[in-house]
Amino acid sequence: MAAQFGRRVVKGAATTAVAAVAVAALSASQAPGVTDTAQGRQNTGSQPSSDPDADNSATGNSPYYTDLPPLNSPTPTPTTGTGTPTGTGETEAGIPATVLDAYKKAEAALGESKPGCNLPWQLLAAIGKVESGQARGGRVNANGTTISPILGPVLNGIGFAKITDTDGGAYDGDTTHDRAVGPMQFIPSTWEWAGRDGNDDGKKDPNNIYDAALAAGSYLCRFGWDLSDKADLRRAILSYNNSTHYLNTVLSWLEYYRKGTHEVPDGTGTLPSGRSDDNNGSNSSPTPTPTPTPPGTTPPSSQTPGGGGSTSPSPKPPTTTPPPSTPPTTPATPTDTVDHLEDAGTAKLTATAGDAFAEKIAIRTETEAGKAVAKVRVRFTIVGDTDSVFTGGESVATVVTNSSGVATAPALKAGEKTGDFTVRATVVGRAVSGLDYKATVTARQADALARTSDTALTCVAGGEFADQVELKATYKGAAADGVAATATLIKATDDATANDKGPYFKDADGKTVRTLAGLKTDANGLLKLPKLYADDTAGTFLLRVNTTGGATLTVELKVTAAPSSSPSPSAS
């Protein structure tokens, strides 16, 4: 198994060249500007896409595998354990069992939570192939965690993006710069909000394929994207890694996997060989420890090209000392110049449950001298026990500052949980103090209640009322939906204590109750109370209904005495 895992797939030049043409044709309808070499690798001059939706990438635009799928269609094996595929197409179509299971479970989970996204598991497989070669051919344990970490190169701005450490090395082990982590290659700052617990073990681990697959699916499904729509599919993939070449590579594997796949044992999957960072000499896999040379043997590097064990004398050191090399300097980015955040006129954030907040959060990024900084990514994160979200249903939003250095968060929509929560603004890729904004969700309320009918409510003692009480709640003249209400049969107008006689409701067990709590108006502001019954006490009684917001209505109920029975005539 280990030997098969370590083997790289070697493709003939003719086959790969034709594959590149096929992918170019496939991608022509998806995105312009495709530039492929014969090996399917990204040319040095290839530029990231200018798609505005792809500014905040999951991977920090880290390197990726660029190999293309084979031309021959995959031949899926009907069942596992029936033999090892031998053809190139069959081999490439094989996905390690645990990895495949994680993709399919992520699709099922998002099919329930975000059915409008239409996420296919084959898209996760395509991204997993391009990002890590399906977790390095499925080198995961029984729980789905990679046997050894999968780390991208250091994002220090030399050949790659520059992302200053955001996690204190917690995920990537680097306290200076960030690195992409795990089988789906999330950078720590993205995982911090996008991470999910896909295997229900109580942890969100980017090195676990179940967690990473669910996180990747959730990431691709944000902003209300429908992945069955070509434009949304393009936006979602570009948001993962902002490169048209990346887009086309993922699309080629997506189409390939849609034609058929099969399960292979963990650790036996094939690894791609071409990488987009080949020109930079980087490798995303941890560097293996060199094997020490046994005593008395000659290191291979000192042998002659012809081998045979003969050695050539070691070359003499140069007689002149070369000038010291100067490390390349990385120009400062706008993000590097940010010293602090300032509020940009955010008003008090208050909304009724279910409504949109009228105000938006706005912040300004500034230098130490107080000068505004444009083109800086600011992340807004909802923190606390709340179901409030930004427009689009997400709890995190990233916005780029405008020419005035201002970033305005999307509108907030209040959930049903009342109380306070926090929205935190931070600079992506820069360790400066964030700004916290308090937001308050108040309960839905009504300021008026009225009956929907003026029919008198009467009943004979010991009987039941023919009509049920129906009310309509309004707030500022509009129907008040979802408003909490309480109905109580009270003793008197000035005594709201529950009565101990007269009309009553029945609970689920048929027992007498004279107070109903937890009532709620429907979407039209209507509230229909359960059927009322009367005991054997005649008289006039009162029913009082109160709602959140102070609306109150008292309804009169009349119970008449039961007619007395006439004596039977005596027989003469």
C-alpha positions in Angstrom: 0.0 0.0 0.0 2.7 2.5 0.9 4.5 1.8 -2.4 1.4 2.4 -4.4 0.7 5.6 -2.4 4.2 7.0 -3.0 4.1 6.3 -6.7 3.5 9.4 -8.9 1.4 9.1 -12.0 3.4 9.6 -15.2 1.4 10.7 -18.2 2.6 10.5 -21.8 3.3 13.9 -23.4 0.7 13.2 -26.1 -2.0 12.2 -23.7 -1.5 15.2 -21.4 -1.3 17.7 -24.3 -4.6 16.5 -25.6 -6.0 16.6 -22.1 -5.0 20.2 -21.8 -6.8 21.0 -25.0 -9.9 19.3 -23.7 -9.9 21.2 -20.5 -9.3 24.5 -22.4 -12.4 23.7 -24.5 -14.4 22.8 -21.4 -13.4 26.0 -19.6 -14.0 28.3 -22.5 -17.6 28.6 -21.6 -16.8 29.1 -17.9 -14.1 31.7 -17.7 -11.8 33.5 -20.2 -8.0 33.9 -19.9 -7.0 30.2 -19.6 -3.2 29.7 -20.0 -2.0 26.1 -19.8 1.4 24.6 -20.5 1.7 21.1 -21.9 2.1 19.7 -18.4 -1.0 21.4 -17.2 0.8 23.8 -14.9 0.2 27.4 -14.3 2.5 29.7 -16.3 4.6 32.2 -14.5 2.6 35.0 -16.0 -0.8 33.6 -15.1 -2.7 36.2 -13.1 -5.3 35.7 -10.4 -8.9 36.3 -11.5 -10.3 39.8 -11.0 -13.6 38.3 -9.8 -14.7 40.7 -7.0 -16.4 37.9 -5.1 -13.1 36.0 -4.8 -11.2 38.5 -2.8 -11.3 36.5 0.4 -9.9 33.1 -0.6 -10.1 30.0 1.7 -6.6 29.0 0.9 -4.9 32.4 0.8 -4.3 31.6 -2.9 -1.8 29.0 -1.9 -0.2 26.6 -4.5 -2.2 23.6 -5.7 -1.8 20.5 -7.9 -2.2 21.2 -11.6 -2.4 17.7 -13.1 -5.3 17.1 -15.4 -7.6 14.1 -15.5 -6.8 11.4 -18.1 -8.7 11.4 -21.4 -10.3 8.0 -21.0 -13.5 8.0 -19.0 -13.4 6.5 -15.6 -14.7 3.0 -15.2 -16.2 2.7 -11.7 -16.0 -0.6 -9.9 -19.5 -1.8 -8.9 -18.5 -2.9 -5.5 -15.4 -2.6 -3.3 -13.0 -5.5 -2.9 -13.6 -6.9 -6.5 -10.0 -6.2 -7.6 -7.7 -3.3 -8.1 -8.3 -1.1 -11.1 -5.5 -1.2 -13.6 -6.2 1.4 -16.3 -5.1 5.0 -15.9 -8.7 6.2 -15.9 -9.8 3.7 -13.3 -6.8 4.5 -11.1 -7.4 8.2 -11.2 -11.1 7.7 -10.5 -10.4 5.8 -7.3 -11.0 7.9 -4.2 -9.9 6.6 -0.8 -12.7 5.2 1.2 -12.7 7.5 4.2 -12.2 10.6 2.1 -15.0 9.7 -0.2 -17.3 9.0 2.8 -16.4 12.5 4.1 -17.4 14.2 0.8 -20.7 12.4 0.6 -21.6 13.1 4.2 -20.8 16.8 3.7 -23.1 16.8 0.7 -25.9 15.2 2.7 -25.5 17.6 5.6 -25.6 20.7 3.4 -28.5 19.2 1.4 -30.5 19.6 4.6 -29.1 22.8 6.0 -28.7 24.6 2.6 -30.8 22.8 0.0 -30.7 25.8 -2.3 -27.0 25.4 -2.7 -27.2 22.1 -4.6 -23.6 21.2 -3.6 -22.4 18.0 -5.4 -19.9 15.9 -3.5 -17.9 15.6 -6.7 -17.0 19.3 -6.4 -15.5 18.6 -3.0 -13.6 15.7 -4.5 -12.3 17.9 -7.3 -11.1 20.5 -4.8 -9.7 17.8 -2.6 -7.8 16.4 -5.5 -6.3 19.8 -6.5 -5.5 20.9 -3.0 -4.0 17.8 -1.4 -4.3 14.8 -3.8 -7.3 13.5 -1.7 -5.4 13.9 1.6 -2.2 12.5 0.1 -3.9 9.4 -1.4 -6.1 8.9 1.7 -3.4 8.8 4.4 -5.9 9.3 7.2 -6.7 7.3 10.4 -10.0 5.7 11.2 -11.4 9.0 12.4 -10.4 10.8 9.2 -7.5 12.7 10.6 -4.4 12.9 8.4 -1.6 10.7 9.6 0.9 13.6 9.3 0.1 17.3 8.8 -0.5 18.7 5.3 0.9 22.2 5.3 1.2 24.7 2.4 4.3 26.9 2.0 5.0 29.9 4.3 2.9 32.8 3.1 5.6 35.4 3.6 5.1 37.3 0.4 8.0 35.7 -1.5 6.4 34.0 -4.4 3.1 33.8 -2.6 0.7 36.0 -0.8 1.9 37.6 2.4 -0.3 36.7 5.4 1.0 37.6 8.8 0.4 35.0 11.6 -3.3 35.1 12.7 -3.5 32.0 15.0 -0.3 32.1 17.1 0.8 28.9 15.3 -2.1 26.9 16.7 -3.1 25.4 13.4 0.1 25.7 11.2 2.9 25.7 13.8 4.1 29.1 12.5 4.0 32.1 14.7 5.3 34.5 12.1 3.3 33.8 8.9 0.2 31.7 8.1 0.2 28.5 6.1 -2.6 26.6 4.5 -3.6 23.6 6.6 -5.1 20.2 6.1 -6.6 18.2 3.2 -8.7 21.1 2.0 -5.9 23.7 2.7 -7.6 26.3 4.8 -5.6 29.2 6.0 -6.0 29.7 9.8 -7.8 33.0 9.6 -10.5 31.4 7.4 -10.7 28.2 9.4 -11.4 30.3 12.5 -14.8 31.2 11.2 -15.4 28.6 8.5 -14.4 25.5 10.5 -17.0 22.8 11.1 -17.3 19.6 13.2 -18.1 17.1 10.5 -17.7 13.9 12.5 -19.5 15.1 15.7 -16.4 14.6 18.0 -16.8 18.1 19.5 -13.8 19.5 17.7 -13.2 21.5 14.5 -9.9 20.2 13.2 -8.7 21.3 9.7 -6.6 18.2 9.6 -9.7 16.0 9.8 -11.2 15.2 6.4 -14.8 15.1 7.8 -14.4 18.5 9.4 -12.5 20.0 6.4 -15.0 18.6 3.8 -18.0 20.0 5.7 -16.2 23.4 6.1 -15.3 23.5 2.4 -18.9 22.8 1.5 -20.2 25.4 3.8 -17.7 27.9 2.5 -18.8 27.2 -1.1 -22.5 27.5 -0.2 -22.2 31.0 1.4 -23.8 34.1 0.0 -26.8 32.1 -1.2 -24.9 30.7 -4.1 -26.6 28.0 -6.1 -23.9 25.7 -7.4 -26.1 24.3 -10.1 -25.8 27.7 -11.7 -22.6 28.1 -13.8 -22.0 31.7 -12.7 -22.4 30.9 -9.0 -20.3 27.8 -9.4 -17.5 29.9 -10.9 -17.7 32.5 -8.1 -17.6 29.8 -5.4 -14.5 28.1 -6.9 -12.7 31.4 -7.4 -13.5 32.3 -3.8 -11.6 29.2 -2.8 -8.5 30.1 -4.8 -8.5 33.3 -6.9 -7.0 32.0 -10.1 -8.6 31.2 -13.5 -6.1 28.3 -13.9 -7.3 26.9 -10.6 -10.9 27.3 -11.6 -10.3 25.4 -14.9 -8.4 22.6 -13.1 -11.1 22.1 -10.6 -13.8 22.1 -13.3 -11.9 19.5 -15.2 -11.8 17.2 -12.2 -15.4 17.9 -11.4 -16.6 16.8 -14.8 -14.3 13.8 -14.6 -15.7 12.6 -11.3 -19.2 13.2 -12.4 -18.6 10.5 -15.1 -17.9 7.9 -12.4 -15.7 7.1 -9.4 -15.1 4.1 -7.2 -13.8 3.5 -3.7 -10.2 2.4 -3.0 -8.6 1.5 0.3 -7.2 4.4 2.4 -3.6 5.1 1.6 -3.7 3.7 -1.9 -4.8 6.7 -3.8 -2.6 8.3 -6.5 -0.8 11.6 -6.1 -0.6 14.3 -8.7 2.9 15.5 -9.6 2.6 19.0 -11.2 2.2 22.0 -8.8 1.5 25.6 -9.5 4.5 26.6 -7.4 7.1 24.4 -9.2 8.8 27.5 -10.4 9.2 28.7 -6.8 10.8 25.4 -5.7 8.3 25.0 -2.9 6.5 22.0 -1.6 3.4 21.8 0.5 4.4 18.5 2.1 6.5 18.4 5.2 10.2 17.9 4.2 11.2 14.3 4.9 14.1 13.7 7.3 17.3 12.8 5.3 18.6 9.2 5.7 22.0 9.3 7.4 24.9 7.9 5.4 26.4 4.8 7.1 30.0 5.0 8.2 32.6 4.0 5.6 30.3 4.7 2.6 30.4 7.5 0.1 27.4 9.7 -0.2 25.7 9.3 -3.6 26.4 12.9 -4.5 30.2 12.2 -4.7 29.8 9.4 -7.2 30.6 9.8 -10.8 27.7 10.1 -13.2 28.4 6.6 -14.5 28.1 5.0 -11.0 30.2 1.9 -10.4 31.3 3.0 -7.0 34.2 5.1 -8.3 34.5 8.6 -6.9 35.9 11.8 -8.2 38.0 14.1 -6.1 36.2 16.8 -4.3 36.3 20.1 -6.1 38.5 22.8 -4.5 36.8 25.7 -2.9 36.7 28.9 -4.9 39.6 31.2 -4.4 37.4 34.3 -4.2 34.7 34.8 -1.8 31.4 35.7 -3.5 29.7 38.8 -2.4 27.0 38.3 0.3 23.6 37.9 -1.2 20.9 40.4 -0.2 17.6 38.8 0.6 14.8 40.2 -1.5 12.7 42.8 0.2 8.9 42.6 0.0 7.2 45.9 -0.6 4.7 46.9 2.1 1.1 46.2 1.3 -1.7 48.6 2.4 -2.5 46.0 5.1 1.0 46.4 6.5 0.5 50.1 7.1 -2.6 49.8 9.2 -2.0 50.8 12.8 -5.5 50.8 14.2 -9.3 50.8 13.5 -11.6 53.7 14.1 -15.4 53.7 14.2 -16.9 55.5 11.1 -20.1 56.7 12.6 -22.0 53.5 13.5 -25.2 54.2 15.3 -26.9 52.2 18.0 -27.7 48.6 16.8 -31.1 47.5 17.8 -33.8 45.5 16.0 -36.9 43.5 16.8 -36.6 39.7 16.4 -36.9 38.7 12.7 -36.4 42.2 11.4 -33.4 43.8 9.7 -31.2 46.2 11.7 -31.7 49.7 10.3 -28.1 50.7 11.0 -24.9 49.2 9.5 -21.5 48.9 11.1 -18.8 51.1 9.5 -15.1 51.2 10.4 -12.1 53.0 9.0 -8.5 51.6 8.8 -5.9 54.2 9.6 -2.1 54.5 9.8 -0.3 55.5 13.0 -0.6 59.2 11.8 -4.4 58.8 11.3 -4.3 58.6 7.5 -7.0 56.4 5.9 -5.8 53.2 4.3 -7.7 51.8 1.2 -7.8 48.3 -0.2 -7.6 46.5 3.2 -9.7 43.5 4.0 -11.8 43.8 7.1 -13.6 40.9 8.6 -16.8 41.3 10.6 -17.7 38.4 12.8 -20.8 37.8 14.8 -19.9 36.6 18.3 -22.2 35.3 21.1 -25.2 33.2 21.6 -27.4 34.5 18.8 -29.0 33.3 15.6 -28.7 36.8 14.0 -26.8 36.8 10.7 -25.6 39.1 8.0 -27.5 39.4 4.7 -27.0 36.0 2.9 -27.3 34.0 6.1 -23.6 34.1 7.2 -22.1 34.9 10.5 -18.9 36.3 8.9 -18.4 38.9 6.2 -15.2 40.3 4.7 -15.3 43.7 3.1 -12.5 45.7 1.4 -12.0 49.3 2.5 -12.9 52.0 -0.1 -10.8 55.0 -1.1 -11.7 56.7 2.2 -10.4 53.7 4.2 -14.0 52.8 5.2 -15.5 49.2 5.2 -19.2 48.9 5.8 -20.5 45.5 7.0 -23.5 44.0 5.2 -26.9 44.6 6.9 -27.6 42.5 10.0 -30.8 40.5 10.3 -32.1 39.7 13.7 -32.9 36.1 14.6 -35.4 34.9 17.1 -33.1 34.8 20.1 -33.4 38.0 22.1 -30.7 39.8 24.0 -27.2 41.2 23.2 -24.5 39.9 21.0 -21.3 41.3 19.6 -20.0 42.1 16.1 -16.2 42.2 16.0 -14.3 44.0 13.3 -10.7 42.9 12.6 -8.1 43.4 9.9 -7.3 40.3 7.9 -3.6 39.5 7.9 -2.7 42.2 10.5 -2.4 41.9 14.2 -4.1 45.1 15.4 -6.8 45.5 18.0 -10.3 44.9 16.7 -13.4 46.9 17.4 -16.5 45.3 19.2 -20.0 46.5 18.6 -22.9 45.6 20.8 -26.1 44.7 19.0 -29.5 44.1 20.8 -32.4 42.0 19.6 -35.7 42.8 21.3 -38.7 40.5 21.4 -41.5 40.9 18.8 -44.2 43.1 20.2 -47.7 44.4 19.7 -49.3 47.6 20.8 -52.9 46.7 20.1 -55.2 43.7 20.3 -58.7 43.3 18.9 -61.2 40.5 18.4 -61.9 39.5 14.8 -65.6 39.0 15.6 -68.2 40.8 17.7 -70.3 37.7 18.3 -71.2 37.5 22.0 -69.5 34.6 23.8 -72.1 32.7 25.8 -72.4 29.2 27.2 -74.7 27.1 29.4 -73.3 26.0 32.7 -71.6 22.6 32.3 -71.3 23.1 28.5 -68.8 24.5 26.0 -68.6 27.8 24.2 -69.6 27.5 20.5 -67.2 30.1 19.3 -63.4 30.2 19.9 -61.8 33.5 20.8 -59.8 34.9 17.9 -57.7 38.1 18.1 -55.5 40.1 15.9 -52.3 41.8 17.1 -50.9 44.9 15.5 -47.8 47.1 16.0 -48.0 50.6 14.7 -50.9 49.6 12.6 -49.3 46.6 10.9 -49.9 43.0 11.6 -47.6 41.8 14.5 -46.5 38.3 13.7 -44.7 36.0 16.1 -45.6 38.0 19.2 -45.7 36.1 22.5 -49.0 36.2 24.4 -50.6 34.9 27.6 -54.3 34.3 28.1 -55.8 34.2 31.7 -59.3 33.8 33.0 -59.1 36.5 35.7 -61.2 37.1 38.8 -62.0 40.8 38.1 -61.1 43.8 36.1 -58.8 45.0 38.9 -57.7 41.6 39.9 -55.6 39.7 37.3 -55.3 36.6 39.5 -56.4 33.5 37.7 -60.0 32.6 38.6 -60.8 29.3 40.4 -64.3 28.9 39.0 -66.2 29.6 35.8 -64.9 29.1 32.2 -61.7 27.1 31.6 -59.4 25.6 29.0 -58.2 22.0 28.9 -54.6 20.9 28.6 -53.3 18.0 26.6 -54.4 15.6 29.3 -57.9 17.1 29.5 -57.3 18.8 32.8 -58.7 22.2 33.7 -56.4 25.2 33.2 -57.2 28.9 33.4 -53.9 30.3 32.2 -52.3 29.7 28.8 -48.7 30.9 28.4 -46.4 30.5 25.4 -49.0 31.6 22.9 -47.8 33.2 19.7 -49.5 35.1 16.9 -49.2 33.7 13.4 -47.7 35.3 10.2 -50.8 37.5 9.9 -50.8 38.6 13.5 -53.8 36.3 14.4 -54.2 34.3 17.6 -56.9 31.7 17.9 -57.4 30.4 21.4 -58.4 26.8 22.2 -62.0 25.9 22.9 -63.5 27.2 26.2 -65.6 25.2 28.6 -67.9 26.1 31.5 -68.2 24.5 34.9 -71.5 24.6 36.8 -71.1 28.3 37.9 -73.3 30.8 36.2 -72.4 34.5 35.8 -70.2 36.9 33.8 -66.5 36.2 33.6 -63.4 37.9 32.1 -60.7 36.6 29.8 -57.6 38.8 29.6 -54.9 38.5 26.9 -51.5 40.2 27.2 -48.7 40.4 24.6 -45.1 41.4 24.6 -45.1 45.2 24.0 -48.0 45.9 26.3 -51.1 45.2 24.2 -54.0 44.0 26.4 -57.5 43.0 25.7 -60.2 41.9 28.1 -63.1 39.7 26.7 -66.4 39.1 28.5 -67.8 35.6 28.8 -71.3 34.8 30.0 -72.4 31.5 31.5 -76.2 31.0 32.0 -77.7 28.5 34.4 -78.7 25.2 33.1 -82.5 24.8 32.7 -84.2 22.9 35.6 -85.7 19.6 34.6 -89.6 19.4 34.8 -91.1 16.6 37.1 -92.6 13.7 35.2 -96.4 13.6 35.3 -97.7 11.1 37.9 -99.8 8.2 36.8 -103.4 8.3 38.0 
